[in-house]
């Protein structure tokens, strides 16, 4: 148990369990009991030793299995009911030695169906039926971050380690039947000590007859090539996170661009013109080698210069921009950074014309609430200097402005001030010079933290932002440049007052990124790992739990969260070979016209819940994929409730955080569908289901699917050529 992350997920609340084939296998256990206590909710087979909660380190309280016998086993067991649904089991496992046999088993009435185990020679292994499958080695005293996705109806399972799938489509060791228990233990033949922590188990039901036929295959950035999905490597300069701790998960995630904050204050700590690029080198080198394009941010200021009386800005969110003599030393740092990391630069000579950093973001959230009233003009002047500095070194650099929240008026004022920011001696109305300054902006990034991810007001504002920027240049791209939900209550930053869990984090994140990708907007999730903020060197660390990977306050990554795998599956499916069919279109009244247009569908059976959709089409074949979930679009729902009272958009049940796991069987008709062989994809587990023929009907170009299980978390209906199963 990580003390700061001890959150208990509420029990599952599947609706229509009998009709949907649901069960209630939903376990979150961080072993928060008293030291020396038996694990609550587990049965203990203690013939060979003991199972007690113990303090492993200052930050970790975990379950210890102590087996002192070579003739009797030591195991703990947790009931799963009788689970025929897809079952996800995740946990951390640690051996104190490499000379014991320690196993994790999903069992049914016939015995162990799915197994991952450590042997007495330091090897990690699983089974494909009766055949042993090697998974590599393990080390004594090191945690394994393990995930098993099991399908009882097809008697198959897959194994993941630290976010990477290491074995797929393995056959159960025993025959058919439901899974009934999770057992973890040290074998009869060997003695030893094992530690267990952060056990997370959940079932993901599908309708009866919707048989699993495969799984989404995770892909790396090199395998994907290009997409609009971004991840984040923020705050490493301030030491709120440590890149090496989550590097493996980031590279297995499948995002093709990563936002990086080099942080001037960390690179030039002594304000002496000498730069320490070690931390930045590690991140940028790793990303480029893996085929991930770094998006480097020019931020923040430098306190060390401030101590010398040079106004170089502050090194934190909301700090003032550099000014006066601070601008020159800031520009020197930016010039050195571009020269180092651009294609053909100091770091990447002879690596080809495209190997290096091509994308840059200038500052971070300049219009923060603490900013002065003149911030639009101030930022325009700062942006002009830094953008010009970058372009002088790298003429084809792709440059982004940025704002706090999503503020159309600020973006307009910034662009107007940039356009008007004349050089000395420039004539009034010099349109060529004005156009050159506008050309310094290739894109504009916004950070729309709203706990209502499908908010039509938000998407209408996005459309308005695009319209305003198009006044200056239709080539300016808008980008959702920082977002994501926490996985705990009390998280620092956005949503700090909300009570999120790993379930609602996953729901929010998938709705956020698919909602954006579905209208052609690139989209980013903050941090990748949990960030631990220290506002001063002596202050206690505070968690920002928006990471897809959990971490303790000493910055050690512990396990990959549920949301990580959802994002990984989105990355694998929604690359740039799928173009969005739905589009963003400004609406004068969102209650009568949705800002999401371009794809016609109707629903029944969803009751008072609104079905939101984003549609995509495969380049070449034209085959489609449609993501569906209960979201909030007033244009697709009654304006008034049953009493005649106007529905308050802010009170919609489709907002998150929301712990309702229930799905409803919804009939959906796509007016002009292009799906020759439709499949259902559960994005959270990666399971691809065959849709029974009796649930599919066609009339001309329309396609109707009856009984689609739709809930708060997006699912995807896609042609088999897209799902790969």
N, C-alpha and C positions, 0 to 999 in steps of 0.2 A: 504494500500500500504506500502510495506517495501521499503524505499527509495533506498537502495543499490541494490534492486532486480527488479527495474522497467524496465522490458524488454517487448517490444511489439512484439508478434509473427507475422510474415508477413501473409497476407491473404492466404487462401488455394488456391492451384493451381491444382485441380483435372483434369486430362486429360480424354477425352472421357466421359464427364459427362453424356450424354444421354445414352450411351451404358452401362455405369457402374452403373447407378442409383445414381450418386453422387450429393451432394449438397454442399453448401459453409458455413455451420454453423461452424465458426472458430473464437472464441472470446478469447482474453486475456485482462483482465481489472484489473489493480492494482490501479485504481482511483488516478491518479497522477495530477489531476487538481488542480486549486487554491483552497485554503480554502474558503469555502462558496459557491463554484460554484455548479451548477447542474451537475449530472453525464452525460458525453458525451456519446451519442449513446443509452441512455435509455430514455424511456418515463416515466413520473412521474404522478401518480394519487394522487394528493395532497389534496384531500378533507379533510383528517383528520390530515394533518400535513405537514412536509417538508422532502425533500431528498437532502442532501448536502454533499459535500466532507468536512471532518473535520480532524483535527489533534488529533488523539486519544492518542498518546504518542509521545515522542521525535523521535522514530523510525518508527511510524506507522501513515500513513494518509489513512483513510478509508471512505467508504460511510456510512453516518448516516441516518437512517430512524427515524424521530421523530414524533410519533403519539400522538396527544394531545386530541383526541376525542374518545368517546365510542359509537358514532353513525355513524362514517364514517371511512373507511379503509385508510391506507397509504401504497402504493405499488409502486415498480418500475418494469418496463417490458423491456425485450430485445428481439428483433425479432430474430427468428431462420430460417427465410424463411419458407420452407415447407419440413421438414426433415423426410424421411422414413428410412434413414440409422440408424445403431446403433449410439446412441448419448451419449457422455460422458460429464457430467456436474459436475465440481468440484468448490468448493468455501469455503471460511471461513465465518462462521456465529456466531454472538455473541449477546446475550441478556443482557441488563442492569439490568434486573429483572427476576423473575420467575413467574410473575403474568400476563403475556401477552401471546396471541396466535400469533406466528410468523411462517410463512410458506414459504417453497421453493417449487414452482410448475413448472413442465414441462407441458405445456398446448397445446391442439389442438383445432380445431374448436368446439369440443363438450364439452370442459371444461378441468379441471385439470386431467391429465392422471397419473402423478407420483408426489407424494407429500412426503416431509419430513418436520415435523413441531414440534415446541415447544408448549406445552399447558400452561395454566395459573396455573398449579399446579406443575411446575418443571419437567414435563415428556417430553421425546422425543419420537416421534412416526411416523409411516408411515401407508400405507394402502396396503392391499392385496384385490383388488377389492373394495368392500364396507366395508370390515372388517378392523378395526383399529388394527395395530400391534405395540406392545410396543418395544422401542429400549433402554430403560433405562432412566436415569435422566440427566439433564443438570444443570449447575451452572451459576448464574449471574456473568457477568464479565469475563467469560472464553470462548475462541474461540472453536468452533467445526470445525474440518477438515472433510468436507463432500464430498462424491463422489456418483453420481447416474449414473448407466449405463442402458440406456433405449433402448428397441428394439421395435420400432413402428410396424413392420410387425407381430410380435407375441404378441404385447400388453403386454409386460412384462418388469420388471426392477429389478435391484439389488441395494443395498445401502451399502456403505462403510464408516467407521469412523476411522480416523487415520490409514488407511491402512488395517484395518480388515473388512472383509465382515460380516455385521451384519444381512442382510436379502437378500434372493436370490429368484429368480423366482416368484416375486410378480406380480399379475395381475394389469393391468391398471385400474384406477377408472372409465374410460369412454371407449367407443367403439373405433373401428378402425379409422385410419386416420393419417396423418402426424403430427409431433410436430411442432408448429409454434412459440412458445414464452416461455421464461423463466420469471417467475414472482416471486418476493420476496416481502413480505409485512407483516404488522401488521394488524390483523383482525379488522373488524368493531366493535366488541363487547368490545374490550379491548384497552386501551391506553398503550404506552410504547415506549422504544427505542431499536432499533436493529442496529447492525453494520454489514457491508458486506465488504469483501475484497478478492483479488486474485481469481477473477472469471475466470475460464478456461473451455471453451466449444469447443468440436470438434466432427465432424461426421466421422465415419469410414465406408465408403461405401463397399458393396460387389456387385458382379454381380447380375443382375436381376435373380430371381429364386433360388439363393443360400440362402436359408432360415435359419435363426438362429434356432438351435435345442437345445441349452443349453449353458452353460458357464463352463470354467475351474474352478474347485473348489480349492481355495487356501488351502495350507496345511502347517502346522507348522513343525519345525524340528523333533519333536517327532513323528508326523504322517509320515514323509518321511523316517526317519531312517538314510540313508546315501546318499550322493551325492558328486559331485565334485565342487559344487558351494559355494563360500565363500563370506562373507561380511566383512566389516572393522569397527573397533572401535579404529581408530588411533587418536593420538595427544591430548588425554584427559589430559595427564600429563602436557603438555605445556599450557593447558587451551584454546585450539583452538576449543574445542567442549565440550558439557556437556552430559554425557551418559543418564542421567535421562530424558532429553528432547526428545530423539528419541528411548528410550527403547521399547515402545509399537510397533512402526513400525518395528523395527528390529526383534522382536519376531514373528511378523505376516508375515515376509518376506518369510521364508521358507528355507533360507540358513542353512546348517548343520555344517559349520565351520566358525569361526570369528577370524580375525587377530586383536590382541590386543597389544598395546604398553604400558607396565607398566611404563617405563621411570624412570630409576634410580635417575635422578636428582630430580624428584618429590617425590619419595618414601623415599629417604634419603636426605632431604633438608639441613641438618645441618652438614653433613659429620662427624657424631659422632657414627656411628654404630647402630643408632636407626632408625627403619623403620616404616613409616606410610602407612599401606596397605589399608586404608579405601576406596580410590577410586578404587583400583584394586579389592578389595574384592567385591565391588558392581557389577562390570562388570562380573567378573569370576563366582561369585555365581549365578547371573541372567542367564548367558549363560548356565551353567551346569544344572540348574534347568529346563531350557526350552529344554534340549536335544541338545544344540549347543556346539560343541567342540571348546574351546578356543585354538587359535594358538598364544602363547605368544612369543613376540620378546624380546630378550636380547639387549636392547638399551635404551638411548644413554649413553654418559658419564656423568660426574658429575662436574659442575662448582664449587660447594662448596669446593670440595677437591682441585681443582686448586687454589682457593684463599689461601689455606694452603700450597701451593707449591708442592702438590702431583699431578703428571700428569695423571689425571683420564679421560681425553678426554673432548669433548664438548657435550652439550646437544641440538644439532641441526643437521639437515641434512648437510652432508659435513664436519662435525667436525672430528678432529683426533681421532684415537682409543686411549684408555687408554694405558699407557706404564709404565715401571719401577715399582715403588711402587704403582702406580694406579691400576695395574693389580690385586694385592692381595685384595684390598678393593672392586674392581669390582667383583672378584670371590666370595668374602664373600656375597655380595648382591645377586648374582645369586644362590649361595647355599641356602640362606635363602628363596629365592623365590620358588625354586624347592621343598624344604622341606615343604613349606606351601601349595602349590597347587597340588602337584602330588597325584595320587590315594593313599589313605591311609596316606597322609601327615597330617600336623598339622591341616589344615583346614577341611579335609574330612575324618577323622577317622571314621571307622565303616560304611562307605557309599558304600563299595564294591570295588572289585579290579580294576574296570574300571572308577570309578567316580572321576574325577579330570583331571588335564591338562596332556595330553600325547604328545602334539606337540609343538615344540619350534623352533624359528628362531633366528639366532645369528647375531646381529647387523642389520643395515639398509643401503643399498647402499654404501658399503665401497669404491667402485671404482668411486665414485662421481668425476666429473671433477676437483674438488679442491684437490683430493687426491694426495699424492706423487707418484713418479714413482715406488717405492718399495711396492706399496699397495698390490699386490698379495701375496708376501711373508709375509708382515706384517699381513694381514688378516688371512693367514693360521696359523700363530703362535697364533694370538688371538683366532681364531676359535678352534684350538686344545685345548687351556687351558679351554675355556668356555664349550666346548662340553664334555671334560673329567670331568669337575666339575659337569655338569648335569648328565652324565652317572654314576658317582660315587653315586649320590643320587637316581637315577632313571635309572636302567640298560636298561629298555625297551623303554626309551624316543625316540621319533621320531624327528630327528634333521635336520634342513634345513640351508644350506648356502644361500647367497643372493647376487645379484648384481644390480647395476644401469643399466637401459636399458637392452639390451640383447647383451652381449659381449662374444662371444665364446672363443676368445683368452684369456680374463681375467679368465674365468672359467677354462680353461686348465692350465694356469699358477698357479692359486690357488690350484687346485687339485695336480699338480706336486709338489708344495712347501709343501703341507700338507703331501703328501706321503713321502717326503724327510726329514720331520721335526723330526729328530732322538731324542730320549731321551738320557740323559747322560749314557754312558756305553754301548749303543746299538751298535752292530756290523754292519759294512757296509753290505748292501744287505740282511738284515734280513727281509725276505718276510712276515713272520708272523706279525711282528710289523708294517710293511708297510700296510698290509691288515687291521690290527686293526685300523689304523688311517683313512684309506679310509672308514672303517665301521662306522666312526663317522658322515658320510654324508649319510643320508637317502634320502634327496631331495635337489634340488637347485631351488631357486626362482629368477625370473627375472621380470623386470618392463618395458614392451615394449610400451612406450607411442609413438604411431604413429597415426596421424589423418586419416590414411588409414587402418582401422581395418582388412580388408581381404587381405592386402598386401601380395602377394605371396613371396616377398623377406623376409618378416617377418617370414612367416611360414616355408620357406626353412631354415632360420636361426635357428628357433626352432628345426627343424630336425637335423641340424648340432650340436646344443648344446647337444641334446640327444646323438648323436653319440660320441661326445668328452667325455662326462661323462661316457658313457658305456665302454670307454677304461679302466677306473678305476674300475667301477663296473656296470654291467647291471641292478642292482637293484636300482640305483639312479633315483628317479622320478624328472621330471622337472615340475615346477608349475608357472603359471602366477600369481605372488604374489601381484601385485598392478597395477590398471589401472582404466579407466573410463574417461568419457568426462564431461566437465562443462556444465552448462545449461545457462550461460550468457557470454557475451563478457567481456574481461578484467579480467578474473579469474586468480588468482595467480597460478603459477606452470605450468605444462604441458598444452599446447594449449592456453596459455595466449594471443597469437597473433590472435587466431581464433575467429570467431563470431558464437558461438553455441547458440541454443535456447533449450527449453525443448523438442521440436520435434527432433532436430538433436542429442541431448544427448541420447534420447531413441533409436534412430536408431543406433548410435554408440555402445551403451552399449549392445544392443541385438546382434549385429553382432560380437562384441568382445567375449561375453561369449558363445554364441552358436558356433561360430567358433572354440573356444577352446574345449568346451565339445564334439563337434563332432569329434575330433581326440583324445579324451581320456585324455585331460589335465585339471587339476583342475585350476580354474580361480577365481580371486577376483576383487571386485570393492571397491575402496578406500572410507573410511569414513562413509558411509551410510547417514550422515548428512553433510550439508555445513560446511566447516571449516573456521574459522576466524583467520588468522595469525597475530600475533603481533611480529615483529622481535626484538623489545626491549619493556620493560614495558611501555615506554612513547609513542611508535609509534602508529599511527592510524591503526585500524584493516583493513585487506585486505581479501577479500573473495576468497576462493577456492571453487567454486560452483559445484564441482563434486558430491555432495551428492544426494541421492535419496529423501532426505527430505530437504526442504528449512529451513533456519535459519537466524535470524537477528544477528547483530554484538554483541548483548548482549547474544548470544548463545541460544536464545529461538527458538525452532522449531516452524515453522508456518504451513506448509502444505506438504503433500506427493506429489511428482512430478509425471508426466506421466511415467517416466522411472521406478519408483518404482513398478508400477503395471505390467509393462512388465517383470521385473525381477521376481516378485512374480509368474507370470504365467509360466515362464521358470522353476523356482524352483519346482512348482507343477507337471510339466510334466516330466522333465528330471532328474529323480533320478537314483540311481545305478541299478535299474531294467531294464533300457534302456542302452544297450551297444552300443558304436559307431561302425558303419559299415565303415564309411570313416576313413582313416588312414593318418598319417603323414609320408612322404617318401622323403628323400633328392633328389633334382633334380640338375643335372649338368647344365641345361639351362631351366629356368622357362618359357621361351618363347616357348619352344617346349614340355615341360613336366611339368605338375602341381605338386607341392609338396603335393597336396591332392589327394589321390588315394583310390580305393576300392569300388566306387559306380558309376555305369554307368547310364547316363541319357542324353537325347537330348532335345533341345528346338527349338521352332519356334515362331515368333511373337514378339520377344523381341528386334528386330531391332539392334541398336548399343549398347545395354546394355547387360552386361554379367550376366548370372544367376549363382549364387554361391549356392552350396548345402552342407548340412551336414545330414548324414543319421544315424539312430539309429534303433536298433532291440530289441524287448522285450524279456527278458529272459523267456524261457519256450515256449511261443506261437510262437515266431519268427515274430510276427507282427511288422510292421515298422512305423516309423515317420520320415519325411524328412522336414527339414527347408530350405526355399528358399528365396532368395533376390537378388537384383541387387548388386553384389559385383565386385571385380576386380581381375580376374585371366587371365593373358594374354594367357595362354595355351588354353583357351576356346574362344578366340576372334581373329579376323583378326589381323595380325601383322602390316598391312598398312591401311591407310585410303583411301577414294575414290580418292584422288589425287596422291596416291602412296607414300605419306610421312609416315615414320615409326611412329607408335603411341607411344607417350611418356607415360609410365606407370604412372608417377607422375601427368599427366594432365587428367587422366581418370575421367569421371563424377561420377563414383561410389565412389569417395572419400567423406568423410564428413569433416567438416560440409556442409550439403546440405539441403536446405529447400524445395526441390521438393517433394510434397506429392503425386504426380501422380503415379498411377499404370497402368500397361499395361496387357491386356489379353494375356497370354502366354500359348502355348500348350507345355506340358512337358510329355515326355515318359520315364518311369522308366523301364530299361531293364529287371530287375528281381525283380519285386515288390511283396511284401507280405503285402497286405492291402485288407482284405476281404470286409470292409465297410469304404472306405475313407471319412474323414471329413476334412474341412478346419478350422484352428484355427488362429484367429487374436490375436496375443500375446499381443498387446497393450491394447485391451479392454477385452480380455479373452473370446470373443464370439466364439462359435463353430458353423460352418455352415454345413448344408447338401449340398453335391455336387450333382446337378441334374443328374439323370441317363443318360440323353442325352449328358452330358459332360464327361462321362466315357466310355472308350472302352478297351477291353482286346484282346491280340493276343498272345496265348501261355502264357509264364511267364511275358510278358510285360504288363504294364498298362499305358494308355495315358489319361491325363486329359486336356480337352480343356478349355481355358479361365481362367486359374488361375490368380488372380489379384496379380501381383508381383510388388514390388516397392523397395524403399530404406530400408524399415524396414522389418525384417524377418516375414514370415508367415509359418505355419506348415501344411503339409498334413500328416495325421496320421489315423491309423485304429481306429474305434470307441471304441475298447477295451482299447485304450491308452487315448483317450480324455475324456472318461467317459460319453459321451453324445450320 
